[in-house]
Amino acid sequence: MKIGVFVCHCGSNIAGTVDTAQVAEAARALPGVAFATDTMYACSEPGQEGIIDAVKENELDGVVVASCTPRMHEATFRRTVERAGLNRYMFEMANIREHVSWIGKDMESNTNKAADLVAMAVAKLRENRLLFPKKFDINKRVMIIGGGVAGIQAALDCAEGGLEVVLVEKTTTIGGKMAKLDKTFPTVDCSSCILGPKMVDVAQHPNITLYAAAEVDDVSGYVGNFKVAIRRKQTYVDWNLCTGCGLCMEKCPSKKTPDPFNEFVGTTTAINIPFPQAIPKKASINAETCIMLRKGKCGKCAEVCPTEAIRFDQKEEIAHEEVGAIVAATGYDLFDHSIYTEYGGGRIRDVITSMQYERMLSASGPTGGHVKRPSNGEEPKSVVFIQCVGSRDKSVNRPYCSGFCCMYTAKQTILTKDHIPDSQSYVFYMDIRSPGKNYDEFTRRAMEEYGARYIRGRVAQVYEKGDKLIVRGADTLTGTSIEVEADLVVLAVGAESTRGASALAEKLRISYDTYGFYMESHPKLKPVETNTAGVFLAGCCQGPKDIPSSVGQGSAAASKVLTLFSKDQLESDPQISQVDIKRCIGCGKCISTCPFGAIKEIDFRGQPKAEVIETVCQGCGICTSTCPQGAIQLQHFTDNQILAEVMSLCPPLLEKSFE
């Protein structure tokens, strides 16, 4: 076997602390190496052309590139060796940037380690075998999980691209958090005016099937052929008959039902349509407060319903859909402000969250757009905004910045002045983070044109004094403590992953971080892709972001789906597990440990055996390490290939095959 080795300088990233010429020289002495050189940028066009020319001129059978992480450029170099006429799996990559040059400054030690990594890659390549992908048909339908602005954008883009879309929303209406907003920054235009037409487009688009009041119950299958079970929750109303006329709400006697859409600022009826622009505009019954469902008495809604749509005996249903791709756009939840007991959240009535204040400002909110103190209904003249409640605070396990709180606080100070011209707003902040287009100008406008007083410092305590609130904090710019008398305190709560995000991630077989946000495949190169092929991300489920970024990511996810479906068939990755049926004893350990459900039990001449479902297997290798008989081998990472790497560093003690 004739192997070529190419050692990349990567500018000074590698060559600054590794003698690449010496590494190439050491590689020339390795068994099977017929050609070795160092190159400035192996991933550049001249670098790739140099590899192709060397393969052809030296009649090479395999290639090793020593450069950066395979996560970044392995696919690039595999395409390069294919263009040179080799099988793409006759290629190995030694990571001498992240594993060597970036973690040490000693030139001699780094050079020796890089040479060892190259020797390991060469040893493995000598054990590599030709692998060939297989093709399979795909189902060109897509499921969007989450009906917020990111999910809506992704659904509309996919539908406009000619795809059939299944949109699943867990609440009774799409719109997400944006539907609750009064205005948006930095343009201060009506949130409903922007979002409403898109919601209507979803309802009327012939390519979109909407499941509201529904959640994903189970996901099986693989990219191009997912099978999804959707649990449709009971609303106790037949939505095929309901016209959204609202007569049931008018007659319902249970009028003290907590209103989640209005952030529990006000109450609503037990049968309810969340807001006038709701899509679908259908009523649903809260079983916890409905007199009929609790006590078996009442039934006023059923009496007045002109279409006889009320169904007190309605049960949950399971719907099944088959799709080729899934976009997770499950959004975010707001931090539980009551954890900060020093602020009085949940205890002092005039301490509210930013979203509750948003509902007060909204004309469709519980106060009709009038800002009132919850304690006495009076108009507040002094409003204090406290930033970073549940953001940038390690003590509550939220060290990250939520990104949009500085901006929506500036917006709310402007709206406060518009609603109450003689009011004064105070903002306690840590830092103002406004990096978006026209964002910094917007915060300056809040200060300079609307008179908002910004105080740099944390608040230590909020307490009641008579009918007023005293906000005690620090002004770090002047180095003094400060007390502000307020009528209303608004907590700028941060974003956190939506409840149930981790459970859904396990169903989708995707990763999530410490805080429950879904992890992208690569933070720079694959920001909307996941480690599971065919599953994409959009919006705040991947991390806190504002509306423009969420919309942009929704469109990005849709473009990835359209790209995936641009072909009639997909190729399966041959780097999957294979079972040696002669060695398999049918213990089933591989079946129970496979996180992708890619192994099933079969009957082979009356004996149980394991069989890998090739299109489902993701090549993680857990089954290989679990099998007590060594009956499963992961192609391209077999025991012999791994041991060849080990033996290149250690003198071989045994001349034995472990496969």
N, C-alpha and C positions, 0 to 999 in steps of 0.2 A: 504494500500500500504506500502510495506517495502522498505526503501531506505537505501543505504550505502553511507557514505561520506568518502573520502580519501583526506587528506591534505598533499600536497607534500612539502618537505623541499627545494628541488632543490639545494642541497648543502647549501651554505650560501646565495644564491640569495634571497631566501624567509626567511629561518630560521634565517638569520642574523638580521632581523628587525621585524619578526613576530613570536609570540609564537605559533607555529603550534599545539603543544599538547593542549594548551588552546582553540584554534579554534576548534579542534576535540571534546574537552570536551563540548563546547558550542553547537556543532552540535547534540550531543546525546540528548539534551533536546528539539530538534525541533520535531514538530508533524510528525509522519511517519518515522522518522529515527530509524532504527533497529540496525545499526552498524556504528561506526565512529572510525577512527584511523588516525594517521599521519605516513607518509612513507618517506624515504630518497629521492628516485627518482621514482616517479610514472610511468614515461615513460619507465624506464628500463625494461629488461625482468623479473627480480625478482618482480619489482613493478607491472607489468601487471599480472603476475601469482598470486600475492597476491590478486589482485582485483577479478580474476576469482575464486580463492578458496573461498573468502569471499562471493561472490554471491551464489555459490553452497551450502556452509555450512549454510548460514543464509537465504537461499531461498529468496534472494532480488529480488524486481521487478524493481528497477531502481538504477542508480549510479550517484553520484556527485563527480567530481574530482576538487579540488581547487589547481590550479597550475599556469601555464603560460597562454599565449594567445591561444584562440581556433584556431587562424590562423596557429599555429605551430603544435599542437598535437590533435586537436579535432578528426580528421580522425583516428588517432592512437587509441584513447580510444574507439571510436565507434566500431572499429574492435575487440577490447578487450572484450567489453560487448557482442558482437555477439558470440565470441568464448565461452563466459560463458552461452550462451543460451538465451540472452535477445534480444529484438528488439533494433536496433542501435540507435533509436530515444528516447529510454528511458534512455537517458544520458544527463547530463548537466555539464557544465564546468564553474567554477568561476575563473576569472583571478585575482589572488592575487599577481602576480609578477609585471607585467607592471602597474597595477592599484593600487598597494599598496606598496610593498616592495621597488620598484625602485624609488618611488617618495616621500618617507618620511622616516625619521630615528627614529621617536618616536615609541618605541616598543609598548607602551600601546595603542596609537591611531591606529597604524597599525593593531594590533591584533583585536581591536574592529571593525575596518572597514572590515577586512578579515572575521570576524564572520558574519557581516551583509551581505556581498556578498555571503557567503555560505548559509545563511538563504534565500536569494532571489532565489538562484539556486534550493534549496530544494522546495520552494513554487511553482516555475514554473514546476518542475518535477512532482509534484502532479497533475498538470493540463495537463501533456503531454498525448498524445494518440499514439497508434501504427501507424506507417506510413510504407508504402511498396513501393519501386520503381517499375516502369514499364519498360519493355524492348522494344526496337525498332530497326529496321534494319538500316544499315548505307551504305552510298555510299563511296566506297573505292577509291576515287580520291582526289587529293590534289591540291590546287592552291597556287602558290608562287607569291607574289606581289613584284616585284623588281628583276632586273637581274644583280645586282652587284655580287661581289665575294661570299657574304653570300648567296644570293638567288640562285646562280649557284650551290654552294656546297649542299644546301638543296635539290634542284631539282634533282641533280645527285644521291644523297644518296637515296632519295625516289624512284627514277626510278630504281636504282639498287636493291632496295628492292621489286620490282615487282609492284609498284603502278603506276597508270596513273597520270601524272603531267601536270598541266596547268601553264605555266610560263608567267606572264604579265609584260612587260617592257614599261615604258612611252616614252622612246626615241626610235630612229630607230635602235639601236643596244644594245645588252647586253654588260656587261663588267664593267659598272659603273665607279667610280673614278679610280679604279685600272688600267683600260685600258688607262688612260691618263698618267700614271707614266712611267718614263724612267727606273729607277732601284728601287729595294726595299731594305729596311734595315732589318737586319744588314749584310746580305750576299752580297749586292750590285750586285745581279743578275738581269737579264732582266725581267721586269714585264710582257711584252708580251709573253716571252718564258714560263712563269709559267701559265699565265692566258689563253693564246691562245688555248692550247690543251683542256682545260676544256670547253671553248666556243664552240669549234668544237664538243666536245662530246654532248653538249646540242643540237646542230643542228642535229646531226645524231642519237640521241638515239630514238628508236622506241616508248618509253613510254612517251616522252615529246612533248607537243604541245606548241609552242611558239607564243605568241601575242606580237609583237613589235609595237611601235608607238600606244600604247593602254593604257587605264586607266580604273580602276574599277569605274563603274558608280553607281551601287547599289548592296547591299547585303541583302538578306533576308534568313529566315530559321534558323536553329539551328545546333548544333554539330551533325555531321554525315549526315546532309542533308541541306547544304547551296545552295542557288540559287544566282548566280552572273551574273550581266549584265556588259559586257565589252564594252566600247566605243572605237571603232577602228578609230583613226584619219585619215583624208585623207592625203595621201602622193603624190597623183596625179600620181602615178606609180602603174601599176598592178604587184604586187610582184610575182604572179604566173607565169608571163612571163619574168620578169626582170632577166637577167643573171649576173648582176654586172660587165659588161664588161668595163664600164667607158667611152664609146664613147660620151655619152651625156655630161659628164663633160668637155671633151676636146673641144666640139663645143659650149658650153654655152657662150654667150657673156656677161652675167651678172656676172662678176668676182670679184665684190667688196662686196659680201655678207658677213656679219659678221659670223665668224666661232666659234660657241659655244664649239665644241669639243676641239679646240685649245685655249680656254679661251679668244677668241677675240684678241689674239696676232697678228694673220694674218687674211686674208680673204679667201673666197672660192667661188665656183660658186653657182648659185641659185639652180641647181640640183646637188646633192652631195651624196657621200658615205663617212661617217665620217672618216674612216681610213682603211688601207688595210686589216686588219684582222677582220673587222666588221662582226658580226653575228646577223641577216642575212645580207649578203653582197648584199644589195639592195639599189637602188637610191631613193631619195625622193626630193621633190621640196619645196623650201621656198617660200610660197605664197606672202610674203611681198616684195621680191626682184625679183621675176620672172616677166620678161617683158610681157610674154603672159598672165599671170593671172592678172597683173596690168593694162595693156594697150590693151590687145587683139592682140598684134603683136609679132612676132618672131616665136616660134615653132621649133627652130633649133633641140632641143632634140628629138622631135617627128619625124623629118625628118631623123635623122641618126640612130635612134633606130632600130636594126636589128630584134627585136621581136615585134615591135609595142606595147610596154608596156606603153607608156605615156597616161595618162588619165586626161586631164585638167578639165573634168566635174565630177571627182570623189567626192563622198560625204562621210560623216561620216557614220559608220555602228554600229549597236548594236549586239553583239554576246552574247549568253547565255550559261553558263556552270553550271553544277550541280556537287558539290564536297562535300566531307565529312569533310574536314579540310582546314584551310587557314594559310599560313605562311607569315607574313608581314616582308619584307626585303627591305624596301624603302630607306635605306641609309641615307645620310646626304647632306647638302649644306654647302658652305663655307661662312664665315662671310663677310659682305659687308665692305671692308676695307676703303671705301670712307668716312665712319662715322668719322674716325680719320683724321680730316682736317689738324692737325698739321704734319701729315706724308706726306701729298701731294698726297695720293692715288687717282687716277682718274683725278688729275690735273697736276702733274709732270710726264712726260712721262717715265722717268727713274726710277720711283717707281712702282714696279710690285708686284703681289702676288706670293706666293710660287708655286701655281699650274701653273701660267703663266711661271714661271721660269722652272718648270718641263717640260712643252711643248717645251721650247727652248732647253733643254738638250736632248730631245728625237730625235732620228734620223728620226722619222716619223713626227716630228713637223714642224711648219711653217718656221723655220730657218735651217732645215736639221741637227739639232744637234749642230749647232754653236751658242755659246752664244754671243749675240749682244745687244748693247744699242738701245732701241727703238727710241731714239732721233736722232741718227746719223749713226747707223749700225756698229759702231766700237766695237772692243773687249774690255770689261771692265777689268781693271787691279786691281781695288779695289772694292770689293763687300761687302756691309754691310747687314747683316741679322738681322731683328728686331723680337724678339720672342713675344709671347702672344698678338697678335693683334686680339682682339675679344675673348680672354680667360682670366680667372682670373681677370676680370675687372668689378666691380659692376656698374661703371658709364655708361656702355653700356649694362647692364642687362645680362652679361655673366660671372657670378662669378665662373663657373666651369672650370676645366682644360680639354682641349681637348685630352690630353693623348699622341698623336703621334707627336706633333709639334717639340718637342726637338729632336726627333729622325730623322725626315725627314730633319730638318735643318742641323744636323750633316752630314747626307748623302749628302746633296746638297753642303756643303763645300768641301767634298771629291771629288765629281764629278766636282766642279769648278776647283779644282787644277789639276784634270786629263785633263780637256778640255783646261785650260789655265795655263800651268806650272808656269809662272812668275806672277801669280795673288796672291793677299792677301785677305783672308776672315776675316771679323770681325762679331762677334755674340753678340748682346746685349740681355741679358737674365735676368730673375727674379730668377729662380731656374732651375737646370737641373733635369728633371724627366725621368729616364731611368731604370725602374724596371724589364724589361723583360730579357729573357735569352740572354746573350751576348750583351745586350743593353749598359750597362755602359762601357764595354770594347770598344764598337764601338765609343762612344762619346770621350773617351780618345784617341782613334786612330786618330780622326779628329783633335784633338789638338796637339798631340805629333808627329804623322807621317806626317800630312798634314799641320801643321803650322797654323791652324785656331786660331785666337785670340779671346778668350771669355772674355767679359766685363760684369760684374754683375751690372746691373742697367737699369733703364727705359730711353727711348729716349724721350726728350722733344719736339724736333722739327727737321724737315728735310726741308731744303730750298736750292734753286739754287744759285750758285755763279759762274758766267761765264758758262762754259760748265761742271762744276762739281756740285756735291751735297754735302752739309755740313750736317752731322748728329751730332746734339748736344744732349748730354745725360749726365748721371752721372755714375761714377764708385764707387759703394758703398763699395767696398773692400778697396780702398785707400782713400775714402772720398773726392774725387775731381770731378770736372766737366771735361768733355772731349768732344772734337770735332774731328770727323773723316771725311776726305775728301774722297768721294766715286764717282765711275763712275756709279754704279748701286746699288739700294736699294731693297731688297727683304723682303716683309712683310710675316711673318709666320702666316697666318690667321687660326683662329680656326674653329671648326666644329659647326654647328647648325642644328636643325631639318630641314628636307627637306620641301620645300614649299608645302603646301597642306596636310601636315601630320595630322593636326587637323581635316580636312574635311574627310580624309580617316578613321581616328579613330572613328568618329561618324558613318560612314557607317558600320564599323566593330563592333561598340559598345564596344570599349575598351578605357581604360583611358590613358591620357597623362599628363605629368608634366607641370610645369610653362613654360618650355622652348620648349615644343612641342615634347619631346621625349616620346615614348610609355612606359607605366609603366608595369613592370612585376608583376605577381601575388604575388611573395615573392622574395625579393632581394637575399636571400641565398638558399632557398629550391626549388623555382620555377622560376629560372632566365629567362626561355624562354617561360613560360606560361603567359596567361593574365587572367583577371577576366571574360572573355567570353570563355566558354568551346569550344574547337575546334579551337581556334585562337592562334597562336604561334608567337614568335618574333625571329628574327635573324639579327645580324649585328648592324650597327650604328643607326638604327631607335630606338633602345632601349637606346642608349647613345654612345658617341664617343669611338671608339676602333680601334686597329690596325688590319692589315690583318690576322695574326694568330688567334687572338681572334674572328674576324668575321667569319672565316672559321670554327673554333671550334663551334661557336654558330649556324652556319648553319647546321652542322652535328647534334648538340644537338636537334635542332628543328625537323630535319628529324627523329631522333630516337623517339621523342615524338609522331610524326605522326604515325610512324610504330607501336609503342606500342598501340596507340589508335585504329588502324585498325587491331590489332592482334585478336580481337574478331569479330564475325559476328553480334553481337547485343550489344548495349550499354544500360545502365540503366539510367533512368531519375531520377532526384532528386525530391522526393515527397514534399520537402519544397517549395511549390508553392502556388499561390493564388487560391482560390475557390470562386465561386459566388453563393450566396443564391438567386436562381432565383425568389423566392417569394418576397424578399425585393427589388430586383433590379427594378428601375424605368426607365431604358434605357436612362439615361441622356448623356451617352457617355464620361463623364469626365475621367474615367479610361482609355478609349481607347486613348484619346489625350495625356495623361500624361505618358503612358507606354513607357520607352525608348527602349524597345526591340521589340515593335510591337507584344506583346504576347496576346493581348486581341482583340477580334473581336465582331462585332454586329451580333446577330442572330434574327430570327423571331420566337417568341414563342407564338403560338395561336393568331397571329395577333398583338402582341406587341413586340417592340424592347427590347432585353435583351443583357447583356454582357456575353461573354463566354471566358474562358482562354484557350489558346493553350498550353497545358501542356508541350510539348517538347521545347517550345520557352521561357517560363517563367523562369526567373533567380532568382525569390524569393527576389527581392529588396524591396518590400512592399510599393512602391509609390502609387499604386492603392488603397491599404488599407487605407492609410491616406487621400486619395483624395475623396473617395466615401462618399457623404453626407448622405447616408442611412445606412452606415455600412454593406452593402450587400456583401462586399468582405472581406474574412479573409485569412491571410497568414498562411498556415499550419505550425505548430511548433512555430509560433509567433503570436498566436491569441490574440485578445483583452483581453480575460480572463487570458491567460498565462502571458501577460505583466502586467496586473493589479494585478495578484497574487504576482508578484515580488514587486510591489509598496506597496501593502497592508502588505507585510512582514515587511516593514520598518515603515509604518504608521498604526495606528489603523483603522480597516475597518469602514467606515462610512455608507456604503450601502451593503446590502446583495443582490446583483443584478448581473445578467449576462448581459454583454455588447455585446454579440455575437448575 
